[in-house]
């Protein structure tokens, strides 16, 4: 697929503020400082769409972006980064509650891109996120960010190790570097596959409801 247009819509601090829409949604999840904003900006060819920061914990809302218009229109939801130590326990609980309610209740959620740092073993918070999605049947693909930080020869080995850790096929781990501009094609191809399948399901459900 080709992303031709993107725009910021709104941020939601609580689940009641989340967008109610008939458009399919693809969410981006990951720990603080894993590179979610850079990943989004790289995908949409706009370095300023999602706010990036060297300080982790910047994304404290669900930020919604409208991608394309017309036949391939969908919402991209940038979820709050988890695992950031330098905030209060109350703030952490607020983020966790927002994340959990969104993942559990958003009927138009088609898929989650689950970002992990390719250089490191997944954190305890990554494991918590994975377990939540797995046990609640939330479809996801793992995106291994910061692939420019290791040698090309290491990329495949690290993806294999991440796949093994999470017990998924190697094809479910996509290495990406927003710095070196690599990996976008695989992510966009996955997006197209996700959205086509989602629309097919909605079409089937619509046909069944008319019977």
Secondary structure, DSSP 8 states (H G I E B T S, - for coil): -----EEEEEEESSGGGS---SS-EEEEEEBTTSSHHHHHHHHHT-TTSS---SSS----SEEEEEESSSTT-EEEEE---B--SSS-HHHHHHHHHHHHHHHHH-TTEEEEEEEEETTS---HHHHHHHHHHHHTT--EEEEEE-GGGS-HHHHHHHHHHHHHHHT--GGGEEE-BTTTTBSHHHHHHHHHHHHHHHHHHHHHHHHHHH-
